Amino acid sequence: MEKPRAEACPNCSELLYKPGPIDFGASIFGRDIDFPKIISREQTHFLRCPGCSMFVLMQPAAAPARGFGFEIHPSRKFFEKIPG
């Protein structure tokens, strides 16, 4: 199994969240203080960087032992405002 790694913001390089995938349920419903809240718009997901306040594009990912989570999208795109 691949060792979890810390993810940095593609804009400012500050850590976005602790190592490992973000737990979907805990993040969407704000029940886990270790993970930031995922913002979902239609089929697109974003996470706000605590350092630069940019919205980082995320994608669904498998989370070992939890089933489902999020990771930074391979494009590493970020936005000043959520596209809409």
JOQUIJO-V807342 format. One record per residue. N is the residue number from 1. RES is the residue in one small letter. PHI is phi as a letter, one per 30 degrees, with the letter a starting at -180 (none if undefined). BURIAL is + if it has 9 or more other C-alpha atoms within 8 Angstrom, else -. Layout:
# JOQUIJO-V807342
n=N res=RES phi=PHI burial=BURIAL
n=N res=RES phi=PHI burial=BURIAL
This chain:
# JOQUIJO-V807342
n=1 res=m phi=none burial=-
n=2 res=e phi=d burial=-
n=3 res=k phi=d burial=-
n=4 res=p phi=d burial=-
n=5 res=r phi=b burial=-
n=6 res=a phi=d burial=+
n=7 res=e phi=c burial=+
n=8 res=a phi=c burial=+
n=9 res=c phi=d burial=+
n=10 res=p phi=d burial=+
n=11 res=n phi=c burial=-
n=12 res=c phi=c burial=-
n=13 res=s phi=i burial=-
n=14 res=e phi=d burial=+
n=15 res=l phi=d burial=+
n=16 res=l phi=d burial=+
n=17 res=y phi=a burial=+
n=18 res=k phi=d burial=+
n=19 res=p phi=e burial=-
n=20 res=g phi=j burial=-
n=21 res=p phi=d burial=+
n=22 res=i phi=d burial=+
n=23 res=d phi=d burial=+
n=24 res=f phi=e burial=+
n=25 res=g phi=d burial=-
n=26 res=a phi=d burial=+
n=27 res=s phi=d burial=+
n=28 res=i phi=d burial=+
n=29 res=f phi=c burial=-
n=30 res=g phi=i burial=+
n=31 res=r phi=c burial=-
n=32 res=d phi=b burial=-
n=33 res=i phi=d burial=-
n=34 res=d phi=d burial=-
n=35 res=f phi=b burial=+
n=36 res=p phi=d burial=+
n=37 res=k phi=d burial=+
n=38 res=i phi=d burial=+
n=39 res=i phi=c burial=-
n=40 res=s phi=c burial=-
n=41 res=r phi=b burial=-
n=42 res=e phi=h burial=-
n=43 res=q phi=c burial=-
n=44 res=t phi=c burial=+
n=45 res=h phi=b burial=+
n=46 res=f phi=b burial=+
n=47 res=l phi=b burial=+
n=48 res=r phi=d burial=+
n=49 res=c phi=d burial=+
n=50 res=p phi=d burial=-
n=51 res=g phi=d burial=-
n=52 res=c phi=c burial=-
n=53 res=s phi=i burial=-
n=54 res=m phi=d burial=+
n=55 res=f phi=c burial=+
n=56 res=v phi=c burial=+
n=57 res=l phi=d burial=+
n=58 res=m phi=c burial=+
n=59 res=q phi=b burial=+
n=60 res=p phi=d burial=-
n=61 res=a phi=a burial=+
n=62 res=a phi=d burial=+
n=63 res=a phi=b burial=+
n=64 res=p phi=e burial=-
n=65 res=a phi=i burial=-
n=66 res=r phi=c burial=-
n=67 res=g phi=j burial=-
n=68 res=f phi=a burial=+
n=69 res=g phi=a burial=+
n=70 res=f phi=b burial=+
n=71 res=e phi=b burial=+
n=72 res=i phi=d burial=+
n=73 res=h phi=d burial=+
n=74 res=p phi=e burial=-
n=75 res=s phi=d burial=-
n=76 res=r phi=h burial=+
n=77 res=k phi=d burial=-
n=78 res=f phi=b burial=+
n=79 res=f phi=b burial=+
n=80 res=e phi=d burial=-
n=81 res=k phi=b burial=-
n=82 res=i phi=d burial=-
n=83 res=p phi=d burial=-
n=84 res=g phi=a burial=-
